[in-house]
């Protein structure tokens, strides 16, 4: 359960923002860490249950984000392995395209349904994964702006209202801005909190907000340990980007 958006700012920076939605019973994530993955270094918040993550950036400027998937009709299969381990398995990659290629080797039969998004300055790809297999996709060049959504109630239930809101609050504004993207991720409908971007229902809620910005030579990750519409502890880490062939 998550909402992930990408915008390309006029100054050449691209910005990925993620609301993480989780069961209220799940432990709070650990602060941002910098870890090594092969020859690469990455920033990521840590899920204490899996020691994995749902979003990360490495020093090749590759951003990875994971969304659970609840298709219609729902797939009752529960994977034996955590989806939180998938991103760490791919953070050695030097490009988004290489991540998509490497993900083809994942044991799909071990994971519940997911959507993996890989982004760098050269393009964006995704893998739709299920126990029955995967659908990989990659395109050179970045879209102007795009949003992805998921919900334990069913992805189809939230995808259209959140996409329409994203168009209104972000895409149709005179200029793409970080502040409009942040406002979108803070948004909650008073009469439909279960469908909201900053969501809440009896068993689950938005538990954190993470923003990754990739500029010339630098990646910055900001993590807010709480929903984006409420005060929370904020940590930031920086990486100096290295040539992709290093």
Backbone as CSV, one residue per row, in Angstrom:
resi,resn,N_x,N_y,N_z,CA_x,CA_y,CA_z,C_x,C_y,C_z
1,UNK,0.847,-1.183,0.000,0.000,0.000,0.000,0.887,1.237,0.000
2,UNK,0.782,2.037,-1.047,1.638,3.219,-1.154,1.083,4.148,-2.227
3,UNK,1.591,5.374,-2.227,1.434,6.280,-3.356,2.812,6.823,-3.685
4,UNK,3.240,6.656,-4.931,4.555,7.104,-5.394,4.347,8.040,-6.574
5,UNK,4.991,9.208,-6.533,4.896,10.140,-7.659,6.287,10.585,-8.099
6,UNK,6.384,10.901,-9.372,7.604,11.432,-9.981,7.269,12.731,-10.677
7,UNK,8.090,13.767,-10.451,7.988,14.980,-11.247,9.393,15.387,-11.702
8,UNK,9.457,15.980,-12.882,10.712,16.522,-13.407,10.629,18.044,-13.314
9,UNK,11.469,18.625,-12.468,11.421,20.054,-12.207,12.106,20.850,-13.323
10,UNK,11.764,22.128,-13.484,12.340,22.927,-14.564,13.858,23.059,-14.507
11,UNK,14.451,22.933,-13.316,15.901,23.081,-13.191,16.673,21.801,-13.501
12,UNK,15.971,20.760,-13.973,16.632,19.512,-14.344,16.651,18.464,-13.253
13,UNK,16.216,18.820,-12.055,16.129,17.856,-10.955,14.890,16.987,-11.156
14,UNK,15.018,15.674,-10.908,13.795,14.888,-10.823,13.582,14.455,-9.387
15,UNK,12.324,14.371,-9.010,11.932,14.222,-7.605,10.921,13.085,-7.476
16,UNK,11.223,12.123,-6.629,10.348,10.984,-6.375,9.861,11.088,-4.938
17,UNK,8.557,11.032,-4.737,7.969,11.123,-3.403,7.120,9.889,-3.143
18,UNK,7.131,9.432,-1.881,6.444,8.177,-1.554,5.753,8.268,-0.202
19,UNK,4.444,8.050,-0.187,3.711,7.781,1.045,3.722,6.276,1.274
20,UNK,4.200,5.859,2.433,4.149,4.447,2.781,2.927,4.211,3.668
21,UNK,2.054,3.315,3.229,0.859,2.957,3.992,1.056,1.553,4.552
22,UNK,0.780,1.382,5.837,1.023,0.089,6.475,-0.038,-0.198,7.529
23,UNK,-0.099,-1.469,7.927,-0.941,-1.870,9.033,-0.515,-1.130,10.300
24,UNK,-1.471,-0.730,11.102,-1.167,-0.012,12.333,-0.344,-0.850,13.303
25,UNK,-0.416,-2.159,13.176,0.318,-3.048,14.076,1.782,-3.235,13.673
26,UNK,2.163,-2.749,12.497,3.526,-2.972,12.027,4.496,-2.025,12.734
27,UNK,5.693,-2.508,13.106,6.663,-1.650,13.805,7.096,-0.463,12.944
28,UNK,7.455,0.626,13.609,7.946,1.826,12.931,9.255,1.534,12.216
29,UNK,9.448,2.141,11.046,10.687,1.932,10.298,11.864,2.565,11.023
30,UNK,13.055,2.075,10.709,14.284,2.628,11.258,14.718,3.828,10.430
31,UNK,15.557,4.726,10.980,15.980,5.923,10.235,16.770,5.570,8.974
32,UNK,16.985,6.582,8.141,17.758,6.400,6.922,19.147,5.842,7.238
33,UNK,19.584,4.908,6.403,20.933,4.365,6.520,21.638,4.465,5.167
34,UNK,22.958,4.484,5.212,23.772,4.356,3.998,24.450,2.995,4.066
35,UNK,24.197,2.170,3.058,24.741,0.814,3.021,25.430,0.558,1.684
36,UNK,26.304,-0.424,1.686,26.991,-0.854,0.472,26.246,-2.030,-0.152
37,UNK,26.169,-2.010,-1.486,25.586,-3.101,-2.253,26.514,-3.361,-3.432
38,UNK,27.376,-4.361,-3.290,28.394,-4.576,-4.310,29.324,-3.382,-4.361
39,UNK,29.504,-2.817,-5.563,30.370,-1.650,-5.729,29.638,-0.330,-5.512
40,UNK,28.363,-0.400,-5.197,27.570,0.820,-5.085,27.187,1.094,-3.639
41,UNK,26.889,2.370,-3.375,26.420,2.824,-2.074,25.001,3.355,-2.247
42,UNK,24.143,3.137,-1.235,22.748,3.547,-1.358,22.236,4.103,-0.039
43,UNK,21.214,4.980,-0.147,20.472,5.486,1.004,19.113,4.805,1.017
44,UNK,18.692,4.363,2.207,17.396,3.703,2.311,16.892,3.726,3.751
45,UNK,15.572,3.908,3.943,14.974,3.638,5.247,14.849,2.125,5.406
46,UNK,14.861,1.643,6.636,14.883,0.201,6.890,13.598,-0.251,7.562
47,UNK,13.005,-1.302,7.019,11.870,-1.963,7.652,12.417,-2.979,8.653
48,UNK,12.145,-2.834,9.957,12.746,-3.740,10.937,12.254,-5.172,10.849
49,UNK,11.122,-5.396,10.184,10.590,-6.756,10.066,11.415,-7.573,9.084
50,UNK,11.741,-6.976,7.936,12.441,-7.700,6.876,13.911,-7.319,6.750
51,UNK,14.341,-6.246,7.427,15.641,-5.613,7.215,15.782,-5.166,5.759
52,UNK,14.653,-4.991,5.107,14.624,-4.521,3.726,14.070,-3.112,3.657
53,UNK,13.533,-2.747,2.491,13.034,-1.385,2.299,11.984,-1.346,1.208
54,UNK,11.313,-0.199,1.106,10.319,0.037,0.070,10.758,1.151,-0.880
55,UNK,11.845,1.860,-0.557,12.341,2.918,-1.432,13.823,3.131,-1.144
56,UNK,14.596,3.444,-2.176,16.045,3.644,-2.016,16.585,4.382,-3.229
57,UNK,17.795,4.936,-3.056,18.533,5.540,-4.165,19.989,5.140,-4.017
58,UNK,20.640,4.795,-5.134,22.063,4.464,-5.060,22.911,5.555,-5.710
59,UNK,24.233,5.386,-5.637,25.123,6.446,-6.111,25.328,6.447,-7.618
60,UNK,24.553,5.636,-8.336,24.444,5.778,-9.785,23.240,6.648,-10.153
61,UNK,22.511,7.128,-9.131,21.323,7.946,-9.379,20.104,7.129,-9.735
62,UNK,20.079,5.854,-9.333,18.940,4.976,-9.587,18.023,4.982,-8.370
63,UNK,16.768,5.318,-8.585,15.758,5.293,-7.538,14.876,4.065,-7.744
64,UNK,14.670,3.305,-6.674,13.792,2.137,-6.708,12.679,2.321,-5.698
65,UNK,11.460,1.996,-6.085,10.312,2.077,-5.192,9.454,0.836,-5.371
66,UNK,8.941,0.323,-4.256,8.141,-0.900,-4.253,6.736,-0.590,-3.770
67,UNK,5.746,-1.057,-4.512,4.355,-0.984,-4.087,3.792,-2.392,-4.028
68,UNK,3.098,-2.717,-2.925,2.319,-3.950,-2.910,1.212,-3.833,-3.951
69,UNK,0.738,-4.962,-4.438,-0.365,-4.958,-5.395,-1.507,-5.801,-4.869
70,UNK,-2.712,-5.251,-4.964,-3.927,-6.007,-4.672,-4.779,-5.957,-5.926
71,UNK,-4.619,-6.945,-6.805,-5.351,-6.910,-8.079,-6.823,-7.238,-7.880
72,UNK,-7.585,-7.054,-8.952,-8.990,-7.426,-8.984,-9.194,-8.490,-10.063
73,UNK,-9.653,-9.704,-9.713,-9.950,-10.173,-8.359,-8.660,-10.371,-7.563
74,UNK,-8.733,-10.342,-6.218,-7.519,-10.445,-5.410,-6.845,-11.795,-5.545
75,UNK,-5.524,-11.790,-5.424,-4.751,-13.025,-5.431,-4.508,-13.416,-3.972
76,UNK,-5.034,-14.565,-3.522,-4.929,-14.917,-2.107,-3.547,-15.410,-1.691
77,UNK,-2.630,-15.581,-2.657,-1.316,-16.128,-2.331,-0.526,-15.170,-1.439
78,UNK,0.074,-15.695,-0.388,0.954,-14.923,0.488,2.360,-15.483,0.344
79,UNK,3.293,-14.650,-0.131,4.642,-15.113,-0.410,5.389,-15.537,0.838
80,UNK,6.297,-16.485,0.649,7.122,-16.962,1.757,8.268,-16.009,2.059
81,UNK,8.586,-15.129,1.108,9.667,-14.166,1.293,9.102,-12.751,1.251
82,UNK,9.715,-11.858,2.009,9.240,-10.476,2.085,9.585,-9.708,0.814
83,UNK,8.648,-8.917,0.338,8.928,-8.043,-0.799,9.936,-6.967,-0.439
84,UNK,10.129,-6.735,0.864,11.111,-5.761,1.300,12.542,-6.112,0.954
85,UNK,12.801,-7.384,0.623,14.164,-7.787,0.275,14.488,-7.540,-1.192
86,UNK,13.484,-7.205,-2.004,13.703,-7.124,-3.447,14.595,-5.940,-3.810
87,UNK,14.302,-4.749,-3.303,15.115,-3.579,-3.651,16.578,-3.778,-3.274
88,UNK,16.910,-4.249,-2.048,18.326,-4.481,-1.739,19.025,-5.454,-2.693
89,UNK,18.284,-6.365,-3.280,18.881,-7.301,-4.227,19.264,-6.632,-5.550
90,UNK,18.762,-5.413,-5.779,18.959,-4.742,-7.071,19.790,-3.466,-6.982
91,UNK,20.174,-3.057,-5.789,20.843,-1.766,-5.628,22.286,-1.748,-6.108
92,UNK,22.801,-2.887,-6.556,24.130,-2.914,-7.162,24.096,-2.410,-8.603
93,UNK,22.904,-2.250,-9.175,22.771,-1.926,-10.594,23.214,-0.500,-10.879
94,UNK,23.705,-0.262,-12.098,24.217,1.051,-12.485,23.202,1.872,-13.272
95,UNK,22.010,1.315,-13.528,20.987,2.050,-14.267,19.625,1.448,-13.970
96,UNK,18.576,2.227,-14.247,17.224,1.715,-14.093,16.978,0.543,-15.041
97,UNK,17.493,0.661,-16.253,17.311,-0.422,-17.223,17.971,-1.699,-16.728
98,UNK,19.174,-1.583,-16.151,19.844,-2.768,-15.627,19.068,-3.375,-14.463
99,UNK,18.438,-2.529,-13.636,17.602,-3.049,-12.551,16.464,-3.914,-13.089
100,UNK,15.813,-3.430,-14.133,14.702,-4.195,-14.706,15.197,-5.529,-15.253
101,UNK,16.359,-5.517,-15.896,16.923,-6.769,-16.408,17.275,-7.717,-15.271
102,UNK,17.894,-7.186,-14.207,18.301,-8.031,-13.084,17.095,-8.608,-12.361
103,UNK,15.996,-7.851,-12.314,14.806,-8.315,-11.611,14.170,-9.522,-12.288
104,UNK,14.499,-9.758,-13.548,13.953,-10.923,-14.250,14.372,-12.232,-13.586
105,UNK,15.473,-12.194,-12.844,15.964,-13.411,-12.194,15.331,-13.654,-10.821
106,UNK,14.469,-12.748,-10.358,13.846,-12.921,-9.050,12.936,-14.147,-9.037
107,UNK,12.872,-14.868,-7.916,11.968,-16.018,-7.815,10.533,-15.554,-7.558
108,UNK,9.807,-15.255,-8.610,8.474,-14.682,-8.482,7.545,-15.545,-7.626
109,UNK,7.744,-16.851,-7.667,6.866,-17.744,-6.931,7.012,-17.597,-5.421
110,UNK,8.018,-16.823,-4.980,8.258,-16.649,-3.540,7.657,-15.372,-2.978
111,UNK,7.124,-14.500,-3.856,6.662,-13.187,-3.399,5.180,-12.984,-3.683
112,UNK,4.519,-12.258,-2.785,3.169,-11.776,-3.078,3.247,-10.750,-4.206
113,UNK,2.101,-10.369,-4.746,2.051,-9.462,-5.897,2.688,-8.108,-5.566
114,UNK,3.397,-7.535,-6.543,4.056,-6.248,-6.328,4.205,-5.496,-7.630
115,UNK,4.507,-4.196,-7.489,4.924,-3.344,-8.595,6.260,-2.713,-8.198
116,UNK,7.306,-2.973,-8.963,8.627,-2.388,-8.718,8.876,-1.300,-9.757
117,UNK,9.224,-0.100,-9.301,9.500,1.024,-10.189,10.981,1.364,-10.103
118,UNK,11.628,1.546,-11.251,13.045,1.915,-11.321,13.174,3.169,-12.175
119,UNK,13.874,4.181,-11.651,13.969,5.481,-12.316,15.397,5.982,-12.243
120,UNK,15.897,6.512,-13.353,17.131,7.307,-13.338,16.985,8.421,-14.357
121,UNK,18.024,9.196,-14.542,17.921,10.346,-15.435,17.682,9.944,-16.890
122,UNK,18.000,8.696,-17.232,17.879,8.243,-18.620,16.526,7.631,-18.947
123,UNK,15.769,7.195,-17.929,14.506,6.555,-18.230,13.854,5.928,-17.021
124,UNK,12.734,5.261,-17.253,11.949,4.658,-16.175,11.441,3.299,-16.611
125,UNK,11.452,2.358,-15.688,10.913,1.040,-15.961,10.122,0.534,-14.782
126,UNK,9.375,-0.528,-15.011,8.653,-1.155,-13.915,8.491,-2.634,-14.201
127,UNK,8.316,-3.375,-13.125,7.983,-4.795,-13.225,6.718,-5.033,-12.430
128,UNK,5.723,-5.603,-13.067,4.516,-6.065,-12.390,4.749,-7.533,-12.082
129,UNK,4.882,-7.864,-10.790,5.224,-9.215,-10.400,4.090,-9.921,-9.676
130,UNK,3.972,-11.206,-9.904,3.008,-12.048,-9.207,3.602,-13.447,-9.130
131,UNK,3.049,-14.346,-8.304,3.584,-15.697,-8.222,3.601,-16.431,-9.563
132,UNK,2.765,-15.989,-10.486,2.704,-16.639,-11.781,3.694,-16.116,-12.795
133,UNK,4.433,-15.054,-12.458,5.403,-14.501,-13.399,5.494,-12.996,-13.287
134,UNK,6.006,-12.352,-14.336,6.217,-10.909,-14.296,5.981,-10.285,-15.660
135,UNK,5.708,-8.996,-15.647,5.608,-8.203,-16.867,6.595,-7.055,-16.745
136,UNK,7.772,-7.141,-17.391,8.752,-6.052,-17.325,8.492,-5.011,-18.408
137,UNK,8.881,-3.771,-18.107,8.670,-2.684,-19.056,9.723,-1.612,-18.787
138,UNK,10.304,-1.048,-19.840,11.275,0.037,-19.687,11.148,0.984,-20.863
139,UNK,11.242,2.302,-20.579,11.202,3.317,-21.632,12.287,4.355,-21.378
140,UNK,13.041,4.672,-22.416,14.024,5.751,-22.310,13.307,7.084,-22.166
141,UNK,13.924,7.978,-21.393,13.325,9.284,-21.150,12.327,9.225,-20.006
142,UNK,12.201,10.349,-19.291,11.293,10.401,-18.152,9.996,11.106,-18.525
143,UNK,8.874,10.646,-17.989,7.625,11.383,-18.184,7.688,12.710,-17.439
144,UNK,6.876,13.640,-17.873,6.777,14.954,-17.233,6.403,14.800,-15.754
145,UNK,5.416,13.960,-15.507,4.942,13.680,-14.156,4.096,12.415,-14.222
146,UNK,4.156,11.593,-13.152,3.400,10.344,-13.140,3.179,9.934,-11.692
147,UNK,2.095,9.210,-11.455,1.786,8.736,-10.109,1.366,7.271,-10.164
148,UNK,1.729,6.526,-9.126,1.353,5.119,-8.966,0.711,4.963,-7.591
149,UNK,-0.330,4.130,-7.498,-1.026,3.947,-6.235,-1.354,2.489,-6.002
150,UNK,-1.447,2.120,-4.723,-1.908,0.788,-4.365,-2.678,0.866,-3.060
151,UNK,-3.516,-0.129,-2.802,-4.304,-0.179,-1.570,-4.668,-1.614,-1.263
152,UNK,-4.653,-1.951,0.016,-5.093,-3.278,0.432,-6.564,-3.520,0.175
153,UNK,-7.312,-2.447,-0.072,-8.727,-2.586,-0.413,-8.916,-2.970,-1.874
154,UNK,-7.850,-2.876,-2.663,-7.901,-3.102,-4.105,-7.331,-1.905,-4.822
155,UNK,-6.318,-2.132,-5.655,-5.645,-1.015,-6.326,-6.590,-0.211,-7.207
156,UNK,-7.536,-0.901,-7.852,-8.472,-0.207,-8.738,-9.335,0.795,-7.981
157,UNK,-9.504,0.576,-6.700,-10.362,1.429,-5.896,-9.753,2.821,-5.691
158,UNK,-8.409,2.889,-5.645,-7.750,4.165,-5.345,-7.049,4.788,-6.548
159,UNK,-6.760,3.996,-7.579,-5.921,4.487,-8.675,-6.524,5.701,-9.376
160,UNK,-7.793,5.635,-9.740,-8.394,6.725,-10.509,-8.586,7.988,-9.681
161,UNK,-9.160,7.930,-8.453,-9.296,9.183,-7.698,-7.959,9.836,-7.376
162,UNK,-6.931,9.054,-7.078,-5.624,9.654,-6.776,-4.977,10.208,-8.038
163,UNK,-5.140,9.530,-9.159,-4.572,10.046,-10.411,-5.247,11.351,-10.807
164,UNK,-6.569,11.424,-10.684,-7.295,12.646,-11.008,-6.861,13.798,-10.106
165,UNK,-6.692,13.517,-8.814,-6.224,14.535,-7.882,-4.815,15.004,-8.238
166,UNK,-3.943,14.082,-8.621,-2.576,14.420,-9.021,-2.588,15.344,-10.234
167,UNK,-3.441,15.053,-11.187,-3.566,15.926,-12.364,-3.982,17.331,-11.941
168,UNK,-4.948,17.432,-11.033,-5.460,18.735,-10.611,-4.437,19.511,-9.779
169,UNK,-3.808,18.843,-8.832,-2.961,19.532,-7.864,-1.531,19.756,-8.345
170,UNK,-1.073,18.910,-9.287,0.339,18.959,-9.690,0.489,19.257,-11.178
171,UNK,-0.064,18.405,-12.016,0.218,18.466,-13.453,-0.366,19.709,-14.103
172,UNK,-1.567,20.129,-13.715,-2.245,21.241,-14.383,-1.890,22.605,-13.792
173,UNK,-0.998,22.630,-12.842,-0.540,23.897,-12.303,0.371,24.608,-13.326
174,UNK,0.553,25.914,-13.201,1.387,26.630,-14.181,2.791,26.062,-14.316
175,UNK,3.304,25.475,-13.232,4.645,24.909,-13.257,4.710,23.750,-12.264
176,UNK,5.465,22.711,-12.614,5.690,21.630,-11.671,6.585,22.128,-10.544
177,UNK,6.158,21.919,-9.306,6.941,22.374,-8.165,6.971,21.310,-7.081
178,UNK,8.024,21.376,-6.270,8.124,20.474,-5.136,6.979,20.707,-4.154
179,UNK,6.586,21.953,-3.969,5.529,22.253,-3.002,4.183,21.670,-3.428
180,UNK,3.876,21.684,-4.729,2.610,21.098,-5.173,2.634,19.574,-5.035
181,UNK,3.790,18.965,-5.269,3.914,17.523,-5.060,3.736,17.179,-3.576
182,UNK,4.350,17.971,-2.697,4.198,17.742,-1.257,2.743,17.901,-0.825
183,UNK,2.063,18.913,-1.348,0.651,19.122,-0.995,-0.194,17.931,-1.416
184,UNK,0.092,17.395,-2.599,-0.638,16.204,-3.055,-0.456,15.058,-2.066
185,UNK,0.769,14.829,-1.616,1.014,13.697,-0.714,0.451,13.932,0.688
186,UNK,0.129,15.181,1.034,-0.515,15.477,2.318,-2.033,15.399,2.243
187,UNK,-2.577,15.285,1.046,-4.014,15.457,0.863,-4.822,14.295,1.451
188,UNK,-5.914,14.662,2.121,-6.860,13.664,2.631,-8.277,14.180,2.440
189,UNK,-9.157,13.342,1.901,-10.571,13.684,1.787,-11.260,13.403,3.127
190,UNK,-11.881,14.391,3.758,-12.508,14.170,5.067,-13.548,13.062,5.058
191,UNK,-14.262,12.911,3.947,-15.325,11.913,3.877,-14.891,10.629,3.179
192,UNK,-13.595,10.516,2.849,-13.103,9.294,2.186,-11.646,9.063,2.567
193,UNK,-11.381,9.009,3.846,-9.997,8.872,4.311,-9.368,7.560,3.854
194,UNK,-10.186,6.533,3.631,-9.647,5.235,3.200,-9.133,5.271,1.762
195,UNK,-9.598,6.239,0.967,-9.154,6.365,-0.427,-8.076,7.426,-0.599
196,UNK,-7.817,8.193,0.446,-6.971,9.374,0.332,-5.511,9.027,0.090
197,UNK,-4.777,9.999,-0.444,-3.333,9.844,-0.620,-2.673,9.692,0.748
198,UNK,-2.985,10.592,1.663,-2.585,10.436,3.070,-3.747,9.728,3.744
199,UNK,-3.700,8.406,3.753,-4.879,7.606,4.055,-4.949,7.196,5.522
200,UNK,-6.162,6.838,5.930,-6.381,6.328,7.275,-7.636,5.474,7.277
201,UNK,-7.534,4.317,7.901,-8.685,3.474,8.156,-8.405,2.696,9.440
202,UNK,-9.371,1.973,9.986,-9.161,1.357,11.298,-7.940,0.457,11.397
203,UNK,-7.589,-0.241,10.317,-6.487,-1.205,10.401,-5.180,-0.699,9.808
204,UNK,-5.180,0.446,9.117,-3.975,0.895,8.411,-3.978,2.415,8.284
205,UNK,-2.796,2.971,8.001,-2.681,4.407,7.803,-1.375,4.710,7.074
206,UNK,-1.239,5.935,6.573,0.039,6.393,6.041,0.992,6.579,7.218
207,UNK,2.134,5.892,7.162,3.040,5.882,8.319,4.308,6.698,8.095
208,UNK,4.645,7.036,6.831,5.860,7.826,6.590,5.803,8.465,5.216
209,UNK,6.699,9.447,5.017,6.817,10.158,3.744,8.299,10.269,3.413
210,UNK,8.665,9.847,2.210,10.066,9.869,1.774,10.161,10.594,0.440
211,UNK,11.154,11.471,0.322,11.383,12.226,-0.909,12.828,12.026,-1.333
212,UNK,13.030,11.713,-2.607,14.375,11.585,-3.177,14.496,12.566,-4.329
213,UNK,15.565,13.361,-4.295,15.827,14.341,-5.347,17.170,14.024,-5.994
214,UNK,17.169,13.935,-7.332,18.388,13.673,-8.087,18.711,14.905,-8.918
215,UNK,19.853,15.527,-8.606,20.313,16.679,-9.354,21.659,16.386,-9.992
216,UNK,22.362,17.416,-10.394,23.668,17.245,-11.020,24.691,16.830,-9.972
217,UNK,25.076,15.579,-10.012,26.139,15.097,-9.147,25.738,14.714,-7.745
218,UNK,24.459,14.869,-7.370,24.053,14.616,-5.989,22.675,13.966,-5.918
219,UNK,22.534,13.039,-4.979,21.232,12.485,-4.614,20.967,12.837,-3.158
220,UNK,19.768,13.319,-2.874,19.367,13.670,-1.511,18.106,12.894,-1.169
221,UNK,18.099,12.297,0.017,16.916,11.574,0.483,16.442,12.203,1.791
222,UNK,15.166,12.585,1.839,14.528,13.113,3.043,13.493,12.096,3.508
223,UNK,13.523,11.772,4.792,12.560,10.805,5.328,11.856,11.408,6.534
224,UNK,10.510,11.375,6.505,9.681,11.881,7.590,9.004,10.682,8.244
225,UNK,9.324,10.457,9.498,8.863,9.258,10.197,7.468,9.489,10.768
226,UNK,6.515,9.688,9.878,5.135,9.940,10.240,4.384,10.389,9.013
227,UNK,3.064,10.478,9.059,2.301,10.908,7.886,2.653,12.334,7.499
228,UNK,2.606,12.664,6.210,3.056,13.986,5.755,2.159,15.138,6.173
229,UNK,0.973,14.846,6.716,0.093,15.925,7.160,0.225,16.194,8.654
230,UNK,1.248,15.624,9.296,1.442,15.817,10.733,2.923,16.005,11.022
231,UNK,3.272,16.720,12.092,4.688,16.876,12.451,5.326,15.517,12.713
232,UNK,6.571,15.354,12.283,7.256,14.078,12.487,8.760,14.304,12.456
233,UNK,9.491,13.300,12.904,10.947,13.380,12.885,11.453,13.315,11.446
234,UNK,12.384,14.205,11.111,12.880,14.333,9.744,14.373,14.066,9.724
235,UNK,14.794,13.162,8.836,16.219,12.916,8.627,16.536,13.047,7.143
236,UNK,17.760,13.480,6.831,18.205,13.636,5.447,19.596,13.045,5.303
237,UNK,19.846,12.421,4.159,21.184,11.923,3.838,21.491,12.272,2.390
238,UNK,22.797,12.467,2.095,23.248,12.849,0.760,24.203,11.789,0.222
239,UNK,24.199,11.644,-1.102,25.181,10.816,-1.795,25.773,11.618,-2.946
240,UNK,27.070,11.517,-3.118,27.704,12.033,-4.323,27.592,10.965,-5.402
241,UNK,27.042,11.348,-6.540,26.834,10.379,-7.615,28.170,10.057,-8.290
242,UNK,28.316,8.795,-8.643,29.512,8.348,-9.352,29.120,7.934,-10.760
243,UNK,30.082,7.940,-11.652,29.819,7.528,-13.031,29.205,6.119,-13.032
244,UNK,28.230,5.925,-13.889,27.525,4.651,-13.926,28.419,3.479,-14.277
245,UNK,29.554,3.727,-14.946,30.443,2.629,-15.336,31.454,2.305,-14.249
246,UNK,31.383,2.970,-13.089,32.312,2.689,-11.987,31.836,1.463,-11.236
